[in-house]
Amino acid sequence: MRSHFKALSTRFSSNVDGNERPAPVQSLYNGKNRVPGHMRILLADDHDMVRDTISAYLSSEGGAEITATTDLPRAMKELEDNGPFDLVLLDYNMPGMNGLDGLTRALKANGGGGVAILSGSAPTNTAQDALDAGAIGFIPKTMGAQSLLNAVRFMSAGEIYAPVELMRRDAAAPTHPLLAQLSPREIEVLSGLCRGQSNKEIARDLGLQEVTIKLHVRTLCRKLDAKNRTQAAMTAKEAGLF
């Protein structure tokens, strides 16, 4: 059980300057031409606003050199061409991740550098699962801007990071009987249903075929005794699962 956790504070703004959306930030150099004293960070997230805002903030306020991309295959290509990076940040639900499989692949490709998971909706137990799988940290997308920068510096220095309140909540909360019936993949699909996503959107986020999601939804409805996907989501929300 890892113990190097650090608390979070203020909320992260969706815009850097409050007026306009920041432009994407690209890497200014590769692994053969690194700038001394600068953090080299690879950020992969398929949500443009999240990716661009985090990139701009870490670059302007933290002096980090950012390479930003949109999915796991492109991130793996960056690791192959320009790695290793001081830190790799991977969105848990972006295309190609397939749960924590993408984490395992990135860890192998980053030559010993840290790889952390970003998430806005993953179940709380995912944080511990990610750390157990070798992640150097777990970053909620709701965290504060300065806390994000502190966490990135912490992980770039080789320290393991996870939000204290998230881990405490996960440790204190007993496993709900409904969750005990579901597989990790079914929980991910159910999370998507609770966010109002279509089967196509869930399939994209999890890197699966749409027909596979349909099968998971059918199984979820049976296990939750729900007539349809809407009722399955309502059952999960009323039970406080998401």
C-alpha positions in Angstrom: 0.0 0.0 0.0 1.6 3.2 -1.1 1.6 6.0 1.4 3.1 9.2 -0.2 -0.2 11.1 -0.7 -0.7 14.8 -0.8 -4.0 16.7 -0.3 -5.8 18.8 -2.9 -7.2 22.4 -2.5 -8.7 24.9 -4.8 -10.8 24.1 -7.9 -9.3 24.0 -11.4 -10.6 26.7 -13.7 -11.9 25.6 -17.1 -10.1 28.6 -18.7 -6.6 29.9 -17.9 -7.4 33.7 -18.3 -11.2 33.5 -17.9 -11.7 35.1 -21.3 -10.7 32.7 -24.1 -9.8 29.2 -24.7 -6.0 28.6 -24.7 -4.4 27.3 -27.8 -2.8 23.8 -27.8 0.7 23.6 -26.5 3.1 21.4 -28.4 6.5 20.0 -27.3 9.4 22.4 -27.9 12.0 19.8 -27.9 12.6 16.0 -27.9 14.4 13.7 -25.6 17.7 14.3 -27.4 17.5 18.1 -26.9 16.1 18.6 -23.4 16.2 21.9 -21.6 18.0 21.7 -18.2 15.7 22.3 -15.3 12.5 22.0 -17.2 9.9 19.2 -16.6 9.2 17.2 -19.8 5.6 16.2 -19.7 3.5 14.1 -22.1 -0.3 14.9 -21.7 -2.8 12.7 -23.5 -6.5 13.5 -23.2 -9.2 13.5 -25.9 -11.2 16.4 -24.4 -9.9 19.6 -26.1 -10.7 22.0 -23.3 -9.2 19.9 -20.6 -6.0 19.1 -22.6 -5.5 22.7 -23.8 -6.1 24.3 -20.4 -3.9 21.9 -18.4 -1.2 22.3 -21.1 -1.3 26.1 -21.0 -1.3 26.3 -17.2 1.6 23.9 -16.7 3.6 25.6 -19.4 2.9 29.2 -18.3 2.9 28.8 -14.5 5.2 25.7 -14.1 7.6 26.3 -16.9 7.0 22.8 -18.1 7.6 21.6 -21.7 4.4 20.0 -22.8 3.7 17.5 -25.5 -0.1 17.2 -25.9 -1.9 14.5 -27.8 -5.4 13.0 -27.9 -5.3 9.2 -27.5 -3.1 6.3 -26.4 -1.8 5.3 -29.8 -0.5 8.8 -30.4 0.9 8.9 -26.9 2.8 5.7 -27.5 4.2 7.1 -30.7 5.4 10.2 -28.8 7.0 7.9 -26.2 8.7 5.9 -29.0 10.0 9.0 -30.8 10.7 11.5 -28.0 10.7 9.6 -24.7 11.4 9.1 -22.0 9.4 12.0 -20.3 9.7 13.1 -16.7 6.0 12.5 -16.4 3.2 11.1 -18.6 -0.4 12.1 -17.8 -3.0 9.7 -19.3 -6.8 10.3 -19.3 -8.4 7.1 -18.0 -11.3 7.2 -20.5 -9.6 8.3 -23.7 -9.6 6.1 -26.8 -7.2 3.2 -26.6 -6.8 3.0 -22.8 -8.9 -0.1 -22.3 -9.0 0.5 -18.5 -5.6 0.3 -17.0 -4.0 -1.7 -19.9 -2.9 1.6 -21.4 -1.1 2.5 -18.1 0.8 -0.8 -18.3 1.9 -0.1 -21.9 3.0 3.5 -21.1 4.9 2.4 -18.1 6.9 0.0 -20.2 7.5 2.6 -22.9 8.6 5.5 -20.7 11.9 4.1 -19.7 11.4 4.2 -15.9 9.7 7.7 -15.9 6.5 8.2 -14.0 3.0 7.7 -15.5 -0.1 9.1 -13.8 -3.8 8.7 -14.5 -6.2 11.7 -15.0 -9.9 11.1 -14.4 -13.1 13.0 -14.1 -15.5 10.1 -13.6 -13.7 6.8 -12.8 -14.9 4.9 -9.7 -12.9 5.7 -6.5 -11.4 2.3 -6.3 -9.8 3.0 -9.7 -7.3 5.3 -7.9 -5.9 2.4 -5.8 -6.0 0.0 -8.7 -3.9 2.5 -10.7 -1.4 2.8 -8.0 -1.2 -0.9 -7.5 -0.6 -1.3 -11.2 2.4 1.0 -11.0 1.0 4.5 -11.6 3.0 7.3 -9.9 -0.3 9.2 -9.3 -4.0 9.6 -9.7 -5.3 13.1 -10.6 -9.0 14.1 -10.4 -9.8 16.6 -13.1 -11.7 18.6 -10.5 -8.6 19.5 -8.5 -7.3 23.0 -8.1 -4.9 24.6 -10.6 -2.1 25.2 -8.1 -2.7 21.8 -6.6 -2.3 20.3 -10.0 1.0 22.0 -10.5 2.2 20.9 -7.1 1.1 17.3 -7.9 3.0 17.4 -11.2 6.2 18.7 -9.6 5.8 16.1 -6.8 5.4 13.2 -9.3 8.2 14.5 -11.6 10.5 14.2 -8.6 9.6 10.6 -8.4 7.1 10.7 -5.5 3.8 8.9 -5.6 0.7 11.2 -5.4 -3.0 10.6 -4.8 -5.6 12.9 -3.2 -6.0 12.2 0.5 -9.7 12.8 0.6 -10.3 10.4 -2.3 -8.3 7.6 -0.7 -10.0 8.2 2.7 -13.4 8.1 1.1 -12.6 4.9 -0.7 -11.2 3.3 2.5 -14.1 4.4 4.7 -16.9 3.5 2.3 -18.0 -0.2 2.5 -18.5 -1.9 -0.9 -22.0 -1.5 -2.0 -23.8 -4.9 -2.6 -24.6 -3.8 -6.2 -21.0 -3.1 -7.0 -20.1 -6.6 -5.7 -22.2 -8.0 -8.5 -20.4 -6.1 -11.2 -17.1 -6.6 -13.0 -14.7 -3.6 -13.3 -15.7 -3.3 -17.0 -19.4 -3.3 -16.1 -18.8 -0.6 -13.6 -17.0 1.6 -16.2 -20.0 1.1 -18.6 -22.4 1.9 -15.8 -20.5 5.1 -15.1 -21.0 6.1 -18.7 -24.7 5.4 -18.5 -24.9 7.6 -15.4 -23.3 10.4 -17.3 -25.8 10.1 -20.1 -23.4 8.8 -22.7 -24.5 6.8 -25.7 -23.2 3.3 -26.4 -21.0 4.8 -29.1 -19.5 7.4 -26.7 -18.8 4.7 -24.1 -17.2 2.5 -26.6 -15.0 5.3 -27.8 -13.9 6.2 -24.2 -13.1 2.6 -23.3 -11.6 1.6 -26.7 -14.1 -1.1 -27.3 -16.6 -2.0 -30.1 -20.1 -0.6 -29.8 -21.6 -4.1 -29.9 -19.5 -5.0 -26.8 -21.0 -2.1 -24.9 -24.5 -3.2 -25.9 -23.8 -6.6 -24.4 -22.5 -5.0 -21.2 -25.6 -2.8 -21.0 -27.8 -5.9 -21.4 -25.9 -7.7 -18.6 -26.1 -4.6 -16.4 -29.9 -4.4 -16.9 -30.2 -8.0 -15.9 -28.0 -7.7 -12.8 -29.6 -4.5 -11.7 -33.2 -5.8 -12.5 -33.7 -2.8 -14.8 -35.9 -2.7 -17.8 -33.6 -0.5 -19.8 -30.4 1.6 -19.7 -32.2 4.6 -18.2 -33.5 2.6 -15.3 -30.1 1.0 -14.8 -28.5 4.4 -14.5 -31.3 5.6 -12.1 -30.8 2.6 -9.9 -27.1 3.2 -9.7 -27.6 6.9 -8.9 -30.2 6.2 -6.3 -27.9 3.7 -4.6 -25.2 6.4 -4.5 -22.7 4.5 -6.7 -22.0 7.5 -8.9 
